[in-house]
Every structure is written in structure tokens, then in C-alpha cells.
Amino acid sequence: MVEELVVAGVAVASGAAVYAIAAAKVIKQYERGVVLRLGRLRSQVRAPGFTMIVPIVDRLHKVNMQIVTMPVPAQDGITRDNVTVRVDAVIYFKVVDAADAVVQVEDYRFAVSQMAQTSLRSIIGKSDLDDLLSNREKLNQGLELMIDSPAMGWGVQIDRVEIKDVSLPEAMKRSMARQAEADRERRARVINADAELQASKKLAEAAGVMSAQPAALQLRLLQTVVAVAAEKNSTLVLPFPVELLRFLERAQQPGQQQPGQQQPAAEQPAQVTKGEQEEPPAVEAGPGEPSSGEIEAGSAEPPAVESGAERVPEAETEPGTAADPGPVELPLPPAA
């Protein structure tokens, strides 16, 4: 009898131990426990720590209450201005109602992922390319509202949605680069033109000041020469007055008549007497004509004189008498 009691006690203790092991549950700090008893939801959500359930009758579902980071796969779409883009995003959400997350939706993670992809394609079609590239904050807020509206019924709260990357076709990238380059060039030209306008105004004022004092222009020229000569690898071009060049040209020609002097006697007709008569100048011979040195002695005609000089006929003398020509005027050739 005693042995039977001992065996029964051991059996009861073993059953109690097995029941305690099956009924004892531990819920972590970041989790909440939802109990379904015979398929019905228990109103009380189990808090973190140690808890007991009825084995076989109760079923405990643990729900993670941490923030979940879920990447949204890249979605291809056409913007409102008919540009094909590929956009991917990331979504941050957490469960705020564990009972709704278990009862209202089969798998809240998959539901949130599909809703995020659908909303992302919708936001792409409603936006322009410039908004996707430069106004992402507004698009992120709109995308968050689109996902958060149905997710609230699932016990899920959307914390943040961010568009990560916008991929464009290569042709569109090149077109945008050319547009940006042209815009920068336009701004540069406007800035240069404005600078030239301001500089011209200042130069006009400076010219007005220098016109009152001519020496100021010379001082400014010397300052410019000093500034250019500071760099030894530069070629310095110094302007000279035209009057100085003309003075040097006249100095190289000493035989040239100076202004204000009397005309030399060579240019006036001279009285040539007997004994002082000079030979007529030599005349250049044309092709086929003999030169002045080749004229034979005894020729009846004197050598021809250049145009501009008159021939002087020889005085006729009788045989046996010497020729006594009077004073003869010989015009000299013009000076070279």
C-alpha cells in the first residue's frame, strides 16, 4: 500500500512538473504576449517577464515591439513629365498594438512591404523628375501618409520613409549635365558682363580725373610698367611717342634740309664762265644705246641730256679763230 502511494505521488509530481514546464512562459522586454484560448482572443496582453498559460488550451503569440527597418525594393516608374526612373526606398515602422497585429492581419511585415512598394510607384507617377531629385522631403512625407493610413488598422505605426536613390537613364544623365553646364556658362557670362559694366564706369571716372592732370597718365603708365616688370618671364613693350621717332629719323639724314634754313645755292641757276664750265652730267643709256663714255671723239652732237635740261648749242667759229663763248647758263639737274 505504501509503495502504491509512493508511486502515485511520484506520478503526480511528474505530471505537475510537466504541466508547470508547459504552462510557464517568459516574455522578453521588447515583446508583448497575445493569448488565444481555444481560438478566442484574451483581452489581457501579457507584459514582459514570467507568465503562465493553460497548456493545450491556450496559445501564446509573442509580438516584437521594436522598430523594424525594411528596405523597399527598387521600383520602375514613369514620372508625370514622362521620364523613366528607378527608385528605391527604406521604411521604418513598429507595432503599437500587439493584438491588432496578430488578429487584423496575417503577416504585418509582408503587408507593410507590399503597401510600401505600391505607394512608392504611385508617388513616382504623381511627381516630376525635379521633385524626385530636389524636393525629396515633401515626397517622403506624402509616401509616409500613404503607407500609414492602412497600417494603423493593423496595429502598426510608420515612423519614417526615406527615398534612397533615383536611377536615371544614361541619356538623361548626359542631357542634364549639358543643361547644367549651359546654365553655369550663362551665369558666368552674366557675371562677366556685369563686371565689365562696373569696370567701365570706374575707368570713365578715372579718365575724367586724369584728363585734368596729364601727368597722372604718365604716372599710371610707369606704375603699369613696374607691375609688368615684376615678373621676369614677361616681355615688356614700352610705347614711344611718334614725335621721338620722327626726330630720330631726321637725325639719321644729315644732308636733309632742316626747316627754316635758306635754300642752298645748288638749287639756283649758276653763271658758268669760260674755264669754269663743267661737263654735262652723264646720262644713263637705255637698252641698245651707247653710254656717255662710249661716244666717239669728233662726234658732231654732244651727249644727250636728261629730260628737264635744255641743250646748249656750241658757238660757231671761223676757221683759224678760237671760240669765245660768252657766259652760258646751265641748269643743274634736280637734286636727288
URCORVEN-V238453 format. One record per residue. N is the residue number from 0. RES is the residue in one small letter. SS is DSSP state (helix for helix, strand for strand, loop for the rest). D_LAST is the distance of its C-alpha to the last C-alpha in Angstrom with 2 decimals. Layout:
N/RES/SS/D_LAST + N/RES/SS/D_LAST
//
This chain:
0/m/loop/169.51 + 1/v/helix/167.41 + 2/e/helix/165.22 + 3/e/helix/164.64 + 4/l/helix/163.67 + 5/v/helix/161.23 + 6/v/helix/159.68 + 7/a/helix/159.39 + 8/g/helix/157.82 + 9/v/helix/155.27 + 10/a/helix/154.48 + 11/v/helix/154.07 + 12/a/helix/151.84 + 13/s/helix/149.71 + 14/g/helix/149.44 + 15/a/helix/148.51 + 16/a/helix/145.87 + 17/v/helix/144.44 + 18/y/helix/144.51 + 19/a/helix/142.78 + 20/i/helix/140.12 + 21/a/helix/139.52 + 22/a/helix/139.58 + 23/a/strand/137.40 + 24/k/strand/133.72 + 25/v/strand/130.80 + 26/i/strand/127.89 + 27/k/loop/124.68 + 28/q/loop/122.94 + 29/y/loop/120.16 + 30/e/strand/122.62 + 31/r/strand/125.17 + 32/g/strand/128.33 + 33/v/strand/129.43 + 34/v/strand/133.03 + 35/l/strand/134.37 + 36/r/strand/138.16 + 37/l/loop/139.52 + 38/g/loop/136.21 + 39/r/strand/136.23 + 40/l/strand/133.69 + 41/r/loop/135.06 + 42/s/loop/133.71 + 43/q/loop/133.32 + 44/v/loop/130.16 + 45/r/strand/130.87 + 46/a/loop/128.93 + 47/p/loop/127.47 + 48/g/strand/130.07 + 49/f/strand/133.45 + 50/t/strand/135.20 + 51/m/strand/138.16 + 52/i/loop/138.57 + 53/v/loop/141.46 + 54/p/loop/141.03 + 55/i/loop/141.03 + 56/v/loop/141.21 + 57/d/strand/137.99 + 58/r/strand/134.49 + 59/l/strand/131.82 + 60/h/strand/128.10 + 61/k/strand/125.62 + 62/v/strand/122.43 + 63/n/strand/119.31 + 64/m/loop/118.01 + 65/q/loop/114.75 + 66/i/loop/111.31 + 67/v/strand/110.29 + 68/t/strand/106.67 + 69/m/strand/106.21 + 70/p/strand/102.95 + 71/v/strand/102.38 + 72/p/strand/101.14 + 73/a/strand/97.69 + 74/q/strand/97.85 + 75/d/strand/95.49 + 76/g/strand/94.82 + 77/i/strand/92.45 + 78/t/loop/91.18 + 79/r/loop/91.15 + 80/d/loop/87.49 + 81/n/loop/88.34 + 82/v/loop/87.10 + 83/t/strand/89.22 + 84/v/strand/89.98 + 85/r/strand/92.38 + 86/v/strand/93.97 + 87/d/strand/96.48 + 88/a/strand/98.30 + 89/v/strand/100.95 + 90/i/strand/104.03 + 91/y/strand/106.22 + 92/f/strand/109.79 + 93/k/strand/113.27 + 94/v/strand/116.88 + 95/v/loop/118.36 + 96/d/loop/121.64 + 97/a/helix/123.27 + 98/a/helix/126.01 + 99/d/helix/123.59 + 100/a/helix/121.41 + 101/v/helix/124.51 + 102/v/helix/126.19 + 103/q/loop/123.45 + 104/v/loop/121.16 + 105/e/loop/121.86 + 106/d/loop/118.83 + 107/y/helix/116.73 + 108/r/helix/113.93 + 109/f/helix/113.43 + 110/a/helix/113.71 + 111/v/helix/111.04 + 112/s/helix/108.71 + 113/q/helix/109.03 + 114/m/helix/108.62 + 115/a/helix/105.44 + 116/q/helix/103.89 + 117/t/helix/104.79 + 118/s/helix/103.44 + 119/l/helix/100.19 + 120/r/helix/99.56 + 121/s/helix/100.41 + 122/i/helix/98.04 + 123/i/helix/95.21 + 124/g/helix/95.68 + 125/k/helix/95.69 + 126/s/loop/92.54 + 127/d/loop/88.81 + 128/l/helix/86.66 + 129/d/helix/84.96 + 130/d/helix/88.40 + 131/l/helix/89.42 + 132/l/helix/86.33 + 133/s/helix/85.95 + 134/n/loop/89.22 + 135/r/helix/91.81 + 136/e/helix/93.94 + 137/k/helix/94.93 + 138/l/helix/95.68 + 139/n/helix/97.79 + 140/q/helix/99.89 + 141/g/helix/100.40 + 142/l/helix/101.36 + 143/e/helix/103.80 + 144/l/helix/105.51 + 145/m/helix/105.83 + 146/i/helix/107.55 + 147/d/helix/109.63 + 148/s/helix/111.36 + 149/p/helix/113.54 + 150/a/helix/113.77 + 151/m/helix/115.68 + 152/g/helix/118.69 + 153/w/helix/118.68 + 154/g/loop/119.00 + 155/v/strand/115.38 + 156/q/strand/112.70 + 157/i/strand/108.98 + 158/d/strand/107.24 + 159/r/strand/103.63 + 160/v/strand/101.52 + 161/e/strand/97.99 + 162/i/strand/95.49 + 163/k/strand/94.13 + 164/d/strand/91.40 + 165/v/strand/89.66 + 166/s/strand/88.30 + 167/l/strand/85.62 + 168/p/loop/84.33 + 169/e/helix/81.15 + 170/a/helix/79.28 + 171/m/helix/80.26 + 172/k/helix/79.14 + 173/r/helix/75.68 + 174/s/helix/75.45 + 175/m/helix/76.47 + 176/a/helix/73.96 + 177/r/helix/71.12 + 178/q/helix/72.38 + 179/a/helix/72.54 + 180/e/helix/69.04 + 181/a/helix/67.65 + 182/d/helix/69.49 + 183/r/helix/68.14 + 184/e/helix/64.58 + 185/r/helix/65.09 + 186/r/helix/66.36 + 187/a/helix/63.45 + 188/r/helix/60.93 + 189/v/helix/62.81 + 190/i/helix/62.83 + 191/n/helix/59.09 + 192/a/helix/58.38 + 193/d/helix/60.63 + 194/a/helix/58.92 + 195/e/helix/55.48 + 196/l/helix/56.85 + 197/q/helix/58.26 + 198/a/helix/55.11 + 199/s/helix/52.96 + 200/k/helix/55.29 + 201/k/helix/55.07 + 202/l/helix/51.28 + 203/a/helix/51.15 + 204/e/helix/53.39 + 205/a/helix/51.30 + 206/a/helix/48.08 + 207/g/helix/49.87 + 208/v/helix/50.86 + 209/m/helix/47.44 + 210/s/helix/45.70 + 211/a/helix/47.71 + 212/q/loop/46.57 + 213/p/helix/42.94 + 214/a/helix/43.73 + 215/a/helix/46.28 + 216/l/helix/43.63 + 217/q/helix/41.90 + 218/l/helix/45.32 + 219/r/helix/46.11 + 220/l/helix/42.87 + 221/l/helix/43.81 + 222/q/helix/47.31 + 223/t/helix/46.01 + 224/v/helix/43.86 + 225/v/helix/46.96 + 226/a/helix/49.08 + 227/v/helix/46.71 + 228/a/helix/46.25 + 229/a/loop/50.05 + 230/e/loop/50.10 + 231/k/loop/48.35 + 232/n/loop/47.94 + 233/s/loop/45.54 + 234/t/loop/41.75 + 235/l/loop/40.45 + 236/v/loop/37.39 + 237/l/loop/36.25 + 238/p/loop/33.98 + 239/f/loop/31.14 + 240/p/loop/29.95 + 241/v/helix/26.65 + 242/e/helix/25.71 + 243/l/helix/26.13 + 244/l/helix/23.76 + 245/r/helix/21.03 + 246/f/helix/21.77 + 247/l/helix/21.45 + 248/e/helix/18.10 + 249/r/helix/16.75 + 250/a/helix/18.60 + 251/q/loop/16.85 + 252/q/loop/13.38 + 253/p/loop/14.40 + 254/g/loop/11.14 + 255/q/loop/10.80 + 256/q/loop/12.54 + 257/q/loop/16.11 + 258/p/loop/18.06 + 259/g/loop/20.25 + 260/q/loop/18.36 + 261/q/loop/17.89 + 262/q/loop/14.70 + 263/p/loop/13.71 + 264/a/helix/15.01 + 265/a/helix/11.86 + 266/e/helix/11.22 + 267/q/loop/14.90 + 268/p/loop/16.49 + 269/a/strand/18.07 + 270/q/strand/21.53 + 271/v/strand/21.72 + 272/t/loop/25.31 + 273/k/loop/27.22 + 274/g/loop/26.69 + 275/e/loop/23.30 + 276/q/loop/21.78 + 277/e/loop/18.92 + 278/e/loop/18.61 + 279/p/loop/16.32 + 280/p/loop/13.43 + 281/a/loop/14.60 + 282/v/loop/14.45 + 283/e/loop/14.90 + 284/a/loop/18.48 + 285/g/loop/19.83 + 286/p/loop/23.06 + 287/g/loop/25.87 + 288/e/loop/23.96 + 289/p/loop/23.89 + 290/s/loop/20.77 + 291/s/helix/20.07 + 292/g/helix/22.12 + 293/e/helix/24.99 + 294/i/loop/25.69 + 295/e/loop/29.15 + 296/a/loop/30.16 + 297/g/loop/31.98 + 298/s/loop/30.04 + 299/a/loop/30.54 + 300/e/loop/27.08 + 301/p/loop/23.85 + 302/p/loop/21.11 + 303/a/loop/19.41 + 304/v/loop/16.13 + 305/e/loop/13.56 + 306/s/loop/14.46 + 307/g/loop/13.69 + 308/a/loop/14.83 + 309/e/loop/18.65 + 310/r/loop/20.83 + 311/v/loop/22.79 + 312/p/loop/26.38 + 313/e/loop/28.22 + 314/a/loop/31.20 + 315/e/loop/34.56 + 316/t/loop/36.97 + 317/e/loop/40.59 + 318/p/loop/41.89 + 319/g/loop/42.61 + 320/t/loop/40.54 + 321/a/loop/37.23 + 322/a/loop/34.24 + 323/d/loop/33.49 + 324/p/loop/30.37 + 325/g/loop/29.72 + 326/p/loop/26.60 + 327/v/strand/23.77 + 328/e/strand/20.76 + 329/l/strand/17.60 + 330/p/loop/14.67 + 331/l/loop/11.45 + 332/p/loop/8.63 + 333/p/loop/6.35 + 334/a/loop/3.74 + 335/a/loop/0.00
//
